[in-house]
């Protein structure tokens, strides 16, 4: 809605729409009318009640804090005691660096966010409008709480109206200079900002409702008043984000949780939703120092109930009948790359599942019991409970099953060598922090980690960082995450077109035709993906330096395309001590070990056996330089990253026109391995 007066809400309409969400956040009804009035008329009146004052710290630095300046105090029962706080910056972390260095439209400006105070080695400086003593001074409503975020999307905006004041409050004497992306001042801001920013989720209009990707996390910085309200275990106020649909604007709402007297400090609980003492200690670590040396780093495999609760809507097959081999054309129902299934001698694409001999759908099959009892002759393009290898938390758990139990000594781990050390931030949060801090104290490496959602695609919400505060804060978004040790010493590929060595990964198409016994194959055609910038352990927010999947990068970033048969001689030329045949065999062995672990338990704790099922999965892998513990030799260790459903293979299909025909003939016709360009890795 545009915010036109004809579209604004009456108080009754406001209550009907928002009373439940307000009540769920703890806003009591006696504040509703004042909140409605302030939202409708965009009233920012906190400056009439509160102000900022300097607070001398024990280290000699001066910091700002927010205090009550109403001489009569303020009571929780005051019906006007709810206030709007503006958002000075809304963004997504990957775009933060470019926004700090560039104004909208690409004009270089001073975009440093000034609320991140007391950054080491930079001169602390107030403007001449601010006193240098400890007296209380008022930031007037018109100056402090200007409307800044009316226009444009809530994503990727940094507001010019607050930039100078915020730069001053941060302690930088900027005076209009231009910052480059690699400047120390920008790096310091990107590090410090995780102590000040907050998050909410916004609906992504390009994603269908109820999809995992529907909720996009938005990070925001409150204005210079809101950002000066500090943490306390006994807070005086509560602050929550609130989206007001008539104006399309998101604010933070602030109201009292206890009566306040003149000069009392405004504080709120940065971990208000957490009562478990250990988890609370974890969440507050960016602001409140704590010792984790007594917290064990040991983790166990997930309990069975973690699998049970995720698969309550899937039925398992009841029969063991092997579908008979059908003569003539197979009728295929599929939504997957159907334009590349061109073998008209063997296949006919149909539009109706009911008449199909093979169902290869784009969405999960849930009722295997139905197919085993009512349609036992149909072949299915997926296995029961295969989601356990597709979700990153279960993928890591399956890898842990394949390892050896034992305590971590910070060098070896109980997972196999083909999977990085990983922690489930939902269930292993304290163990991760303890492990991170111990690695930091040992100085083993740069302590870089990659934080990924359990179950999102297209590279969404993936962050690479060595900033513990960032990882702690990323856990606050609605999508649960796994954090894994980043590969700091990857095998690199020299790109002649840009004359630098870049990171690359490999996508292997894995064909599973049986669980009991396990029968596993890998297509000879594999996919290469390359980063676009020289690899280095810096600028972890630079997507084109640290990521290889460029399909979803805005602006149409050019893909570097090399086919597998071109890559092999180039790889051997760049690594003369290594034969690709040996490297690939080792990768295949790692893939086999993963699937042995994934099929070692019955569904829903492993991939379910089903005589009707055949499937193709995409396994992503990298190569890492390691030292052989026995010989000390430099070796290439394959590392498995994730498994994908319905792997994207349009490039393979275009360059190798029979690729999909071969896969379908092997899976559903049962043609020979040699005729279908696949390799049997069951006994590799």
N, C-alpha and C positions, 0 to 999 in steps of 0.2 A: 504494500500500500504506500501511497506517496506521501502521506502525512497531511493532505489537504483537510481543512476544517470540517468538510462535509463527511469525511471518513473517520473522524475521531470518535472515540468510544464514550458513551455515557457511563456514569459510575456503576449502574446496574449491569451494563454489558461487560465492563471491566471485571467486575466481581465474578460474573458467570464464567468468563474465559480464564481468569488467572487465579482464582481463589485456591484451587487445589495445588497448583505448582508453588504458590506463595506459602501456603500452609506446610507443604512438604519440606520447605527450606527453613521453616521456623518463623516466618513473618506472621505476626498475630493480627487479627481483623481490625484492631483499633488503629492500625497504621495504614489500612487500605485507602482511605479517602485522601490522606496527604500524599501517598504514593501516586495515586491516580492523578491528582492535581499537578504534581511535579512532572510526571511523564507527559501529560497533555500539553503543558505550557513550557516544558523544557527548563524547569527551574533548578538551578544549581546553587543552593543556598547554604552549603556546608561552611562556606567562608564566614557566615554570620555567627557560627557557633564554635568553629575550630580554627586553629592556625598551626603554623610550623614554628619551631624554635630549635636553636642549636643545642646539642647535648654533648658536652665534652667527655670523650671516652678515656679510659685509663691509659691507652696508648698515645694520648696526646692529640688524636684526631678529633675534629668536630663533625658531628653528624646531625642531620635534621630528624626531628620527631614531631608527631602530630599531637596537639593538646587541646583541651577544651578551654575556650576563652569566655564563655558565658558566665558572668559573675554569680548568677543564681544557680549555677549547676544545670544538670539535665537529668531527668528521670526516665526510666524505662517506660513509664506510663504516659509520657508526653505523646499526644497523638500526632505531633509534627516531627517526631524523632526518627524519621527515616530519610536517607539522603542519597542522591545520585552521585556516582563517581564516574567520570568520563574515562574512556580508553584512549590513550595517546598513541598507541601503536598496536595494530593487529597484523599477524603475519603467520607464515609457516617457516619452521626452522631452516629449511634448505635455501630460502630466499632472503634470510636475514642479512647475510654479508652484502649482497648486491644492494639491498634497500638502504643499508647504512652508508653506502658509498655513492648512491645515485638517486637523484630526485625522480619523480614520475616523468616519463618521457626521456629519461637517460641523461638529464642535465646533472653534471657533478655538483654536489652540494655538501655541506657539513651535516651529515645525518646521524651523528653520534647521539645515542640516547643517554640523556644526562642523569637519569635516576640511579645508575649503577655507581655508587659513590665510593670514594677512597681507593681507586685503583692505584696500585703501587707504581712509583716512578713518574707519576704525572702530577703536575702542580695543582693543588686545590685552590679554587678561586670562586668567590662570590661576585655577582654583579654589584655595582655601586648602590642598587636599590635595597640590598640586603644588609642589615647590621652585622657586625662581626662579634658582637657580644652575645650573651645568653638571654637577651630580652625577648619577649614574645612579640611577634609582628603578624599582621593580618594579610593574607592573600585574598584580595577582594573577589567576590563572585564573578564579576565581569572579566577580570583578568585571569583568574585561576581556572574557572570552570566553563570556559568557552566551548561552544559546540564545535567538535572537531571531526566527527565521524558520520556525518549524514550521508555524503555521496559515496557511490561506488560499492564494490563488493567488500564484505568484511575481511576478506583475505588480502594480504599483500599491500597494506597501506601504512605509511608512516606520515604523520601529519606535520606540515610545515609550521602551523600555528604554535606548536609547543617545542619545536626543535631547539631554539636558542636557549630558552629557560632550562630545558632538561639537560643540555650540554653544560650549562653553568652549574646546575645542581650536582652533576656527576663529578665536578671538580676539574674539568678540562678547560683550559684557556684556548678556545678554538679560533675565535676572531675571524671566522669565515673561510678558513683554509679548506682545501679539498683533501679527502682521505682516499687512499687507494685500498683495494681489497686486502693487500698483504701488510698494511700498516699495523704496528704493534697495538695502537690504540683500538683498532677494529677488533683484533684478536682478543684483546682484554675485555672489550664489551661483550663479545660473543661468549666468553667464558663466564663473566660475572652475571649476565642477564638471567641465568637460571635461578638466581636467588630472588628475583623480582617479578618474573612473569608468571602468568596463570593461564588456565586453559578451560575451554568449553568445547562442545561439539556442535557442528553446523551440518544441516542436511545438504548433501551433494545432489543437485538436481539432475545430473547426468547418470545417476545410478538408480536402478529400480528400488522401490521401498522394500525394507526388510533384508536387503543384501548387507553383507558385512561391511562393504565399502561405503554404505550410505552415510554414515556419520564421519565427517571430516573433522579432526581436532584442529581447533584454532587457538593460537597462543596470543596473549595480549598483555600489554603493560598498562596499568592504571596511570592516570595523570600524576603530576608531581606531588599532589596531596595524598592520593590513595597509596602511592608507592612508598610513602614515608611512615605508614602505619606498621608497626613492628610486631613480632611474635610475642605471645605470652601464653603460658599454660592456664592462666586465669584471665581470659580476655575481657575487655570492656565492650567490644563490639563484635558483630558478625558481619561478614562481607561475602556476597555471592553474586555471580554473573546473572543477568536477567535480560532477555530479548523482548523488546516491545514491538509487536508486529505492525501497529499503525504507522510508525515512523521507520520501521525496518532497522532499528538501532539496538545495539547491545550496550548496556551499562553494567556497572557493579552497584548493587544496593548495599547500604550500610545502615545498621540500626544497633541500638544499645542492648547489651546483655546484662548490664548492671548499672545502677545509678552512678552518676559521675559528679564530682565537684570541680570547681574552678582549678585550672592548671593540671588536672589529671591527664595522663597520657592515654591516647587511643591505642589499643592493642587488639589483635585478634589471633586466634589459634590456627596456625598454618597446617595443623594436622587434626582439625576439629572432628573429622569423620573416623578417626582411628583411636580405639581404646586399648588394644593389645599393647602392652608396654614395650615389647621388642620391636614390633612393626612401627610403633610410634617413634621410637628412637631412630629407626631407619629413615622414616619420612622427614624427620626434623634435622637430619645430619647436615644439609646445606646451610643451616642457620645456627644449629646448636651442636658444638663439637661433642664427640662421644668415642669411647674406646670399644673396639670390636675384637680385640685380640683373644677374648675368651669365648667368642662365638665360633662354633665348629664350621668348617667348610664342607664337611661331608654331607652328601645328599644320597637318598635312596631312589630306586625306581618308583614311579608313580603307583599309588595304591590302585587296586582294581576298581574302586568306586569312581575314580577319575575317568575311567573309560566307560563305566556303566551309565553315568549321567549324560554322556554325550551321544549315546546310541540307543535311546529308549524307543525311537520311532522306526527302527529297522528290523524287519523279520528275517529269519535265516531259512535257508532251503531245508526241506524235510526229506527229500529223496536223494538217491545216489545214482540215478539212471544216467548213463552217458548218452548224449544226443547222437542219433545216427548220422552218418555222413550222407548228405543229400547230393543227388546227381543233378546236373544242369546248373543253371544260374542260381546264385543265392540272392534273395531279395533283402536289400540292406535298408534299414531305417537309420539315418544318421544326419546330424547337423554339423559334423566335423569335416571340414575341408572337402566337402562332397564334390566340388568342381574338379578335384584332382583324382577322384576315384573313377578312372577312365577305362578300366578293363571290362568292356561290355560282354566279353566272352564268359566271364565268371560272375559278374555282378550286375544287378539291376537295382537302382535306387527307387524306393517307394516312399510315399508320403504318410502311410498309415502304419502304426506299430502292429496293428492286429494282423496284417498280412505279411509281416516281415519274418524272415528266417534268422536275421541278425539284427539286434537292437543295440546301437552304439550311440547313446544319447549324450547330450551336452550337460545334463543334470543328473544327479545321483539317483540310482534305483534304490527304492526303499523296501519293496515287498518281494523278496526272493522266495518266500514261501509260496506266494501266488504263482510265480513262474515255474517252480519245481513241481507244483501239483496240477496246475491248469494248462501250462504250455511247456512241457518238459523237453520238447524238441527244438526250442528256440535257443540261440546262442546270445549271450549277453557280453557287452564290451566293458564290464567292470566286475569287481569281486565284492562280496559282502565285507563291510567294515573296512574298506580300503582307505577310508579317511584317516586312519591312524598313521599312514605313511605320508599323507598330504598335509596334515597340520604340523607346524614346526615344533610345537611342544611335544607331541607324540613322537615325531621324527627323532628328536634329541633323546627321548626316553628309550626308544628302541635301540638307538646307538649305545646307550648306557647298558642295556641288557646284554649287548654283545661284548662289553668290556669285563674287566675283572673287578670284583668288589675290593674295597680297601680305602685307606685314607689318602688324601691328597698331600703330596710333599712339595707342591708348587712347581715341580718340573714334570713329574709323571702324573697321570690321572687314571681314573678307573674306566674311562671310555676308550674305545679302540683308537688306534692312531689315525684312522680315516675320518674322524669327526672332531671338531674343535670342542674344547671345554665350554660347557653351556650351563646356564641356570634359567630355571623358570621363575620369572620375576613375581609371579602370582604365589607360588608355593615355596620358593627358595630365595626369597629376598635377603634375609639376614646373612645366609651363607654366602651369597654373592658379594655383599659388601665386605664381609670379613676376608674373602679371597682376594678381592680387589685391593684392599688395604694392605694385606700381607705381601702381594706382588709389588705394590708400590714401595713398601719398606725394604723389600729385598732388591729392588732396582733391576728386576730380571729383564725388562724390555720397556717399551713405551706404554704398555698397559692399555692398548687400544682394543675396543670392543665394538661389536655391531649389534644393535638392538632391533629386533624384528617382531612384528605382530604374529600371533599364532596362525592366523588364517586370513591374510590379505594377499592380493595379487598386485601386479603392475608396479612393484617397488614402493607401494604406499607405506608411509610411516616407518621407513627404515632409516636409521641414523647410525653413523660411524662416529665414535668419539673416544677420547681418553679422559673425559671430564665426568667424574663420578656424580657430581651434582646434576648433570644433564640426564644421566641414566635414571637417577632417583626420581627426577621430575617427570620423565617420559612415562613412568609407571602410572601416573595419574590419569592418563587418557583412558577412554572406556575400553579400548581393545587390549586384552592382555598380551604380554610380550615375553619373548625369550631373548636373553642376551648371550652372545657367543664370543669367544676370543677371536679377534680379528687376525687374519693371516698377515703378519707383518713382513714376512719374507717370501712373497709369492714368486714362482717362476714367471718371468716376464717375456714379452714378445716384442721384438724390434719392428716398429712400423716404419717402413721406408718412406711412406707418404708424408709423415711429419717428423721423421728422423729422431724418434725417441723410443724408449722402452716403456710399454704400457702393460697394465694388468689385463688378463684375459681369463675367461672360463669356458667350459665345455658342457654342452647339453647332449647326454646320451639317451637314446630312446630304448627303453627296456621293455621286453615282452614277457609277460607272465602267463603261462598256459595251464599251470596246475599248482596247487598248494600241497596236496598229499598224493604223491610225493611232489616236492617242489621242482618245477621245470622252468628254467630261466634262460632268456636269450637277450642279446643286445644287437641292435641294428649296426651294420658297418658304417652307415652314413651318420655322422654326428655333426653338431652345430658349433661353430666358434663365435664368440662375442668378445668385443674388445672395448677397452676404455678409449677415450679420445684425447687424454692428456697424459703426460709423463707421470709415472707412479712415484710418489714420495710420501713419507709419513708426516704429512702436514695438510692443512686445509681440508679437514675431514668432511666439511660440508660441501665440498666441490664434487657434484655428482659426476661430472665427466672425467674426473681423476680417479675416483674410488669405485665407480659402478661400471658395469659392462652392458647392461640392457638399455639401449637407447631408443627403443620403440615408443616409449611414453614420455620422452623429454619434450617439453614445450619448445616451439620454434623450429621443429623439424630437423633436429640434429642429425647429421649424416651418419649412417651406419657404415662401419668398416666391414666389408663382406669378403671372406675367404672361405672357399669350400674345403671340406676335410681332405680331399685328395691333393689340393694345392698346399694345404697347411703342413702335411707330414714332411715333405722334403725341406720346407722352410724351417720347421722346428728342428730337424736333425742338423741342418746347416748352422743354426744358431747355437745348438747344444751338441757338439760333435762327440761328446763322451756318452751320449744316450741314444739308444735306438727306440723309435716310437713303438715298435712292436712290443718291446719289453715294458715300456711305460703304460701302454694301453692294456696289456695283460694284467698289470698290477691294478689298474683302475677297475677292470672287470672283476678281479678278485674281491676288491672292496665292495663293489655293488652286490656281489653274491653274498658276502658276509652280512650285509645289511638286510637282504631279503630272507636269509636264513633266520635272523633274529625276528624279523617282522612276521614270519610264518611259524614261529616256534611255539606259539600259544594259540588256542582256539579263539574264535570271535566271541566277544568284541575286543579281546585283548591282543589279537593278532588278525592278520588278513584271513577271512573265512574261506574254508574249502567249499567249492561249488563246481560240479561237473559241467555246468552250463557256461561258466565264466572264462573269458580270455580278456587280457587288458594290455594296453601300452601306457607306460609312464615315462615322464621326462626327469632324469636324474641330472642335477647340476653339480659340477665338480670343478675343483681347481687343483693346481699342483703347488706344493710348498717345499722350499728348500729346508732340509733338516740334516743334522749330523747323525750318522749311524752310530748308535751307542756302543757297538762292538768294535767297529773298524775306525770310527771317526771320519769316514768318508762323507762327502757331500752327496746327499741322495734326494730324489724327487718323491715326495710323499703325496699320493692323491688324498684329497679332502673332499668328502661329500657334503654338499651344502643344503640341499632340499630336494623334495620330490614333487612333481607337478602332474596334475590331472589334465587330460586332453592337451598334451604339450603342443605349443605353437610350432608348426612345421611347414608353413607356406614357403619359406626359402628353400628347404630341402625338396619340396614338391616341384618347385619351379626349375631348379637346377638338375634334379634327378626325377624325371617325369614318372618313373615307375615306382618311386619310393612308397607311396601309399598303397598302390596295387600290391607290391610285394608284402607289405605288412598285413594287409587284409587276407591275402592268399595264405600266408603262413598261419595267422591266428584262426581263421574261420574255415579255410579249405584244408588245412593240415598239410600244405605242400612242404617239400624238403627244405632244410636249412640252406643248402648250397644254392638252390634255385631262387631264394628270396633275400639274399644278401644279409643274412643274420648270422650271429655267432652263438653257439651253445656255450654258456658260461656256468652251467649247473655244476660241472666238475672241474672248473678252471683252477 
